[in-house]
Each structure stands twice: as C-alpha cells, then as structure tokens.
Amino acid sequence: MEHLELFFKAIFIDNMVFATFLGMCSYLAVSKKVSTAVGLGAAVIFVMAITVPLNWLLDMYILKDGALAWLGPEYAEYDLSFLSFIMFIATIATMVQLVEIIIEKFSPALYNSLGIFLPLIAVNCAILGGSLFMQSREIQTLGLAFNYGISSGIGWFLAILAIAAIREKIRYSNVPAPLRGLGITFIITGLMAIGFMSFGGMLTGGEEEKPAEKTVQVEVKKEATDLANNEKEIKE
C-alpha cells in the first residue's frame, strides 16, 4: 500500500511540473512535437529511475550524519551532507552521458531532434529535485526510492506529453496573435496545474476521524447539552 500511495502521489499530486514547476526549460522547448516529447520523457524516466536509488544509497551510507558508522566507530561522527549537491549532480551527469550514448547509437534521428536539450538533462532541475526531495522526505528503503524515481519521471513524462499533444493541435486553432507561442503554452500549463491540484483529494478524502478527535467532539456536544439544560432551568 505504501508503494502504491507513493506512486500515485508522485505522479498526480506532487507532479514535478504542475506542483513544483521543475524542469520547465526542457518542458517548454522540447514540447513542440509529440515524438520528441516522448523521447525526452522516456530518457528522463530512465535517468530518474537510476539516479534516485543511487543517490539514496550515497545519502544513506556515505553522506548522512553518522552514515559512515559501518566503517568503524571512529567514523560515526562524520557528517558529509554538505557534499550532497556535488555527489548527486555527479551521479546524474554520469547517467545522462550513458543515455546520450545509447540514444545516439540506436536512434540518431531522435538524438538530432533533441539537440542540446539531451545533455542538458544533467542540469534539469526536475532530475536533481527528485533526489533532493527523496533526501528531504527521508524515504526509508531502496525500493521506495526506486519507486519514487520512476513515478516522478512518469509524472514529468505525462506533463510534457500532454502539452506536446495540445501544442500540435492548437497550431490549427485561431489563437490571438499576442498569445501565440509561449503565451498560450503558459496559460495551458497553468490550467493543467489547477486540474492536477484536484488529485490532492485522492489520498486525503474519506479518512476516518481519529479517536482523539472523536473524543473532543463528544465532549463539546456534552458541554453544549449541559449549557442548554442549565439555560432551560433558569428560564423555568
């Protein structure tokens, strides 16, 4: 249940584009065609699925305060968390280079269409944001970190795929001249972000009241009843 909750939450509720507006450069620049958006989105999913678990291991066994205790008691007091940004970016850059080599080898057309934005995945704030959110939310296990990496990548993929499909259609629409291009794209992105906010009730709606809350409500009702009875007696 925990894996399923994290999966849907990362895709719909904490979407990298619509909730935190990360990775907007690539989102806006490579979303003119669906085919290009699919290629870049798949690359982002692959990179996040690999880098988030790797960075979880780095954080858990090297970077966190006391993480080096496995080397011996004399290392238990070391805190290397100040190296998080450098280590995370190094891991991401390595994986991006691997993705670039694979795409250039097996799909030269996609490699040429992505252009400069493929190597720029290394500095895509959505990729780094996935690792930093994993660290700040203190994800407990490697499996959950892998789940979070894939689901966050899928969320970014769905966002760029949706805007690419819409942008292909609005080419044939009568868009007012001042709004053509990025103007209408920003408006549509804002509307989709509002739509994705409605998914926030998926994991919060219908929850049972906590016992403590029920007790407080019963006491308040009892006090209100006693007060009403006292007022009635005074009037009589």
N, C-alpha and C positions, 0 to 999 in steps of 0.2 A: 504493500500500500504506500509506503514511503517513497519508493521509486516511482510509482505511478503519479503520485501527487507532485513530486519534484519535476517530472517530465512535463506534465500539463502546465504547471506554474511557470516554468522557464520559457515555454513556447508562447503561451497566451497572456499570462498576467504580467510577467517580468520580461516581456519581449525586448530584445536589445535595441531595436529601432523605435518601436512605438511607446515603450515605457521609459527608457533611459536615453534615447536618441544617440546611440553609439554607432559608429561605422557609417555615418551619413555621407561621407565623401564618396566612397565606392557605391553606396546605395543610390545616390543621385547620378553619378557619372556613368555607371555600367547598367543602368536600367532602361535603356532605350530599346533594347531587343530582348525578347523572352529567352532566346537561345543563349545569348551572352550572360544573362542573369542566372540561368540555370547552371552554367559552367562555373561562374564565380561562386554561386551559392553552395554548390557541391564541394568546391575547394575549401570554402570557409567551414563547412561541416566537418570535413576531413581534418583540417588543421586544429579545430577546437576539440574534436574527439581525441586527438593525440596529445595536445599541449596541456589541456586542463588536468588530466590524470598525471602526466609527467610533472607538472608544476605542483600538484598535490603531494607527490612523493618528495619533491625537493623541499617543500614547505614543512612537511611532517617530519622528515628525517635529517634535514640539514639547517633550514632557515629559522624555524620557530625557537623561541626561548626554551632552552633545555632539550632541544631536539637531538643534540649530539651526545646525549647520555649513553647511547648504545656503543660509543667508542670507549667509554670508561667514565667513572665518577668525576674525574678531574675536568671533563669537558661539559659537565651538566649545566654549568653556569653560563656557557657561551650563548649569546643571542645574535644571530646573523640576519635578523629580519630586515635590517637596513639594505641588504643586498637583493631583496625580493624583486624590485623592478628590473635590475640588471639581469638576474638569472631567468626571470620569466620571459623577458624580451629575447634573450639568447636562445632559449628553447623554441620560442615562436619563430624566430628568424631561421633556425635550422630546419624546422618542419616546412616553412614556406619555400625554402630552397629545394627541398625534396619534391614538393608539389609542383613547382615550376619545371623541374627537370622531367617529371612524369608527363605533365601536360604537353610540354614541347616535343616529347618523344612520340606520344600516341595521338595527339590532336593538335597539329600545327595551326590549323585554321582557328581553333578556339584560343590558342596561345597568342596569335596575332590580333584577334579581336579584343582580347582582354588588355593587351598592350602593357602600359606602365602600371596598371592597377593590380596586376598579378603579384609582382614583387612588393607592391605597397601593402599587401595583406600583412606583411611583417609589422607595419606600424598602424594597422587597422585597430582603432581603439575598442572595437567590439571584441576582437580576439584577446587583447590584453585585459579588457574588462571582465571577460569570462573567468580568467584566472584570478583576478583581484577580488571579484565577487565570491568566488569559491573560497578564497582565503578569509575574507571578512565575515562570511556566513558560517565559517567553521564547519564545513562539510566533513562528516565523520569518517567515511570509508572511501576506499578507492573506487568501489562500484558506484557509489553515489556521485563521485567526481566525474567518472566516465559518463554516467547518465546525464549529468548537468552539462558537460561539454557537448554531447550530441544534441540534447534538447535545445540548448542555447543556439547552436548552429542551425538547427532546423527552424527555429523562430526567425533568425535573420534571413534564412533562405526563403521562407514563406513571405516575408516582408518585401524582399527585392523582387520575387516572382510576381507578387500581386501588383506592385507599382509598375513593373515592366509590361504586364498584360494590359493594364489600364492605359499606359502611355502609348502603346501600339494602337489602341482603339481611338484615343482622343485625337490622333493625327487627322482623322476623317471627321472630326466634330468642329462645330463653329465656335471655337474658343475665342473670347475677346482678345484683341491684339495685345493689350498690356499684360495679360496673364499667360500668354503662350510661353512654352519652355518651362523654366524652373518655377515660375509663379504658380501655375496650376498644379505642378507637382507638389509643391509645399502645401497647398490647400488640401489636396487629396490625401497627403500623408497625415496632416492634422486630423482630417475626418476619420481616417482609418485608425489613428491613435485613440480617438474618442470611442470608436467602435470596440477596440480591443480592451478599453477600460471596463466595458460591461462584463468581461470574463472574470473580473475580480470577485464576483459573487459565486463562482464555481466552487471555491474552497472555503468560503466564509458563510454562505447562506445555509440555513437549515440546521445550524449547530444546536445541540441540546444545551439548555441552560445549566450552568454549573451548580452544584449543590449549595455552595455558599451564596450564590445569587438568589436561589430559590428561598433560602432561609431568611435573607434580608427582606425579600418581598413579602413573605408570610408575616414577619414582624411588623412591617409597615402597615399591612392590611389590618392586623390585630390592633395596633395603636389607633388607626383611623376609626375602627369599630367602637373601641372603648371611648374615644372622644365624642363620637356621635351619641352613644348611650348616655354619657355624662350631660351633654347639652340637652338631651330629651328629658332627663330627670330634673334639671334646673328649671326648664320651662313648666314642667308639671307642678 
